[in-house]
Amino acid sequence: MIESDAFWSLFIGGYGSGKTFGGAAAFFCLCAQNPGSTGFIAAPSYNLLMRVTLPAFFEIADKYIKKGSVNKQLRRCEICNGAEVFWGSADRPQSLEGTNCSQVWLDEAQDASHAAFKILGSRLRVKANKVQGLCTATPKSGTWLRREFDSGKKGRELIRVSTRENIFNREGFVEDQLEAFSEAEAKAYIDGEWYTRDGRIYEDFSRDLHIIPYKPNPNWPVICGVDFGLHWPAVVYAQVTQGTTYYGDRIIPDGSVIVFDEDNPNNITTDGLGRRIATRFTDANGNRKLHIEWLGVDPAGSSGSKSAAEQGGLNDITALRQALRDNGLSPQIRYAHGPGSGRIRHVNVGIEQQRGLLLNANGITKLYFSSDLLTPKPGSDNSRGIITGMESYVWRRGTQSPLRGERADQVDHTLDALRYLLRHLKSIKPGVYRAA
């Protein structure tokens, strides 16, 4: 980076590529080249700054930091050659104003605002042997980062690195990521290439590959995904294969998820939905047909609901649990709450997990659907949405957001239910997917 004449250099790479450590080293070299200068380190949040970015810098600069100069209150330290280093969070861009610098470093720039980047650039106004701004980032297409560094703009340099090149990662790290990532994700988060979302979301879905003549195995437990809602709730039912399974010449890997049924009732309270779920597991005489092990649900169900007034003021999770117990079922209900729970609800995170299971970067499929899902249920015209969603969902042009497919309400909620099921799954491959 620092060997170039670029005013701004971007060091872009996948997870574990060493980009933060490389950014810290490049920033320290600039400080060393500019005795008596001022530098600034920024990250998208204070937590990230203190947990990841600064530790990388201090690991590089430790021997050269003037003794007693580290001041956490002033967020400042001094290098032995008199160069000062300040640090701060970029989540409030206006707080970055006021410090004139010769070198700046913005870590995890893909999650920082364009305003923060521009303000940091405006701080690079002090003459020195080498005046330069550094960014380190994971590729995220459709953001200001690509427009700044990969559009031919003058004074910009892009350096790409791959996770495969980092010899300090543990053995098998890249292989584990390939198992979890879709092919498009692997290009971005391992090889550091821009990830462009265009066309169908589930472009790898194929009826020939992903639909099999599956009937529920009475010896395997059933897991469910539930998306709450008074008007358009949805439930999907699945089993996880226990051992390698064969369908003719088809081999279904151990630990694959097979969705064998879905339910999309209209205008029903959550306790009514719970009773409806219970009918899938017991016959008219109350005998158990299948064993339900757990349900992965929308964490928002732990708060108030649109139908709360119609179910005694109970939130959705409590109403669902009570209805299942009243009908002789006591499965675990999995949901996340508190810090980090938003990731369970994050649509794009769930979509990428689905895409990675449809076909991961190693060419392995671990998500299948029963051919029964192609046949409408007797007396119902709205009970099948999951296959429609797989075939019709597309990305919004120029954004990172999905565009709802045909029969939007039914399809959208059914795919949300699948997302909650997969996000709460304990383990498809140890160390890759974990329950919330």
C-alpha positions, -999 to +999 in steps of 0.1 A: +000+000+000+025+026+012+047+020-018+021+035-042+013+071-050-024+065-043-041+090-020-063+062-007-055+025-007-080-003-001-068-037+012-097-060+005-100-097+014-121-125+028-126-136+064-093-146+079-073-132+051-052-110+074-065-077+061-068-060+095-033-071+106-020-060+072-037-026+076-022-022+111+013-029+097+008-005+068-005+022+091+025+018+114+049+020+085+034+053+075+038+066+111+075+054+110+080+073+077+065+105+091+084+115+124+064+139+145+033+134+124-003+127+135-023+096+125-058+085+131-073+050+134-111+044+130-135+015+129-173+014+123-181+010+160-163+016+193-167-021+202-150-032+170-123-006+174-114-018+209-119-055+203-102-060+169-086-029+153-065-014+181-052-048+194-039-055+159-021-021+158-006-025+193+006-060+184+025-044+155+037-013+172+043-025+208+081-022+209+080+013+194+054+030+215+068+056+239+066+043+275+037+059+294+022+076+263-009+055+260-038+075+272-072+057+270-091+088+280-076+109+253-075+079+230-039+087+221-004+072+221+030+082+207+055+064+187+092+068+196+099+090+166+073+115+179+044+105+157+011+107+175-017+082+170-053+090+179-083+066+175-121+068+175-153+053+162-167+061+128-204+056+138-207+093+144-188+109+114-189+144+129-168+132+158-139+126+134-136+162+125-110+185+140-078+164+138-054+172+110-034+141+100-007+128+076-020+092+078-054+076+086-067+040+087-103+029+085-108-007+094-138-028+082-147+001+059-176-018+043-196-012+075-187+025+078-206+053+062-194+071+031-196+103+052-171+089+076-147+080+048-150+115+033-144+133+066-113+111+072-100+120+038-105+157+045-083+153+076-053+143+054-040+178+051-006+179+069+026+177+049+048+147+055+071+123+038+041+102+028+005+113+032-020+085+026-053+070+037-058+033+042-089+012+042-093-025+051-125-043+042-145-073+032-161-070-002-197-058-002-211-049-036-236-021-041-219+001-015-198+033-017-167+012-012-168-003-047-177+030-063-147+046-046-121+020-053-132+000-084-145+026-108-114+041-121-115+071-098-081+090-096-060+085-066-075+051-056-057+018-053-073-017-047-053-046-033-071-079-031-060-109-009-075-143-004-080-162+028-063-191+011-030-172+013-030-167+050-006-193+065-015-184+100-051-198+098-057-232+114-055-262+092-089-268+076-102-233+082-108-226+045-124-260+039-149-254+067-158-221+052-163-236+018-186-262+033-208-234+048-207-208+020-225-207-013-203-203-044-210-166-046-202-161-009-169-180-012-158-157-040-164-127-017-156-139+017-126-162+008-112-148-024-120-111-018-140-106-050-170-083-052-202-101-045-228-089-070-264-098-064-285-099-095-313-121-109-328-150-090-319-153-053-319-191-053-303-195-087-289-229-077-324-244-070-333-271-094-363-294-093-342-322-106-316-318-079-335-306-048-369-323-051-370-359-040-399-384-034-397-382+004-421-393+030-414-385+067-394-412+085-413-422+117-380-430+134-366-395+130-378-364+149-395-335+131-383-299+134-404-269+124-399-233+115-426-208+124-432-173+112-459-156+133-487-133+120-524-129+123-530-127+085-502-148+070-485-171+095-464-200+081-450-233+093-425-256+076-419-292+087-386-310+081-363-338+092-326-341+093-311-372+078-293-395+102-268-413+081-264-414+043-297-419+026-303-432-009-331-425-034-324-448-064-290-436-075-293-404-055-271-400-024-284-377+003-256-367+026-258-373+064-272-342+082-292-330+052-324-311+058-355-324+040-386-301+041-416-324+037-446-302+044-457-266+049-488-248+063-500-213+053-534-206+070-550-172+068-563-150+096-556-173+125-544-165+160-512-181+173-530-204+197-551-215+167-519-221+148-506-242+177-537-264+176-533-267+139-497-278+142-507-304+169-530-321+144-500-330+123-485-351+151-516-369+165-545-388+150-582-384+159-577-408+189-548-388+202-522-413+192-488-400+182-480-402+145-446-384+144-424-369+171-419-331+171-385-322+187-384-284+184-397-253+167-374-225+156-395-193+157-392-155+150-376-140+181-400-111+178-427-135+191-413-130+226-428-095+226-463-083+219-482-095+189-509-083+166-532-111+178-523-107+215-557-092+223-574-122+208-553-147+228-556-133+263-528-108+260-502-135+255-472-130+233-469-154+203-443-177+219-463-182+251-495-187+232-479-212+209-463-232+238-496-232+257-516-244+227-492-272+220-492-283+256-530-283+257-528-308+228-503-331+245-471-318+229-442-302+247-414-296+221-386-271+227-393-236+212-361-220+201-357-183+197-330-157+204-334-126+225-310-099+238-277-090+221-272-107+188-308-118+183-311-095+153-288-118+134-314-145+136-340-122+120-316-107+095-331-117+061-298-117+041-280-138+067-307-165+065-309-163+027-271-170+024-275-200+047-302-213+025-281-207-006-251-225+010-273-255+018-288-257-017-253-259-032-222-249-012-188-239-026-177-276-026-206-286-048-225-304-019-263-301-014-278-304+020-313-289+015-340-309-002-378-307-006-404-335-008-422-339-041-454-337-021-448-299-020-456-297-057-492-310-052-518-285-038-537-298-008-574-309-013-597-280-008-570-254-005-555-230-030-529-214-008-511-242+009-480-244-012-455-215-013-420-227-007-412-241-042-427-209-057-404-189-035-373-209-045-381-203-082-394-167-081-374-147-055-351-121-071-328-094-058-338-058-060-317-042-087-287-023-073-294-033-037-287-060-012-324-066-005-347-094-018-377-086-039-408-106-030-419-132-055-453-143-067-481-145-041-459-123-020-475-127+015-477-165+014-443-170-002-425-144+019-437-158+052-431-194+042-395-186+033-391-167+066-403-198+084-377-219+066-351-193+076-360-195+113-358-233+111-323-233+096-310-205+118-320-224+149-306-257+138-281-271+162-255-285+138-255-293+101-217-295+103-200-292+137-184-258+142-202-243+112-239-238+122-249-235+158-281-228+175-288-193+187 
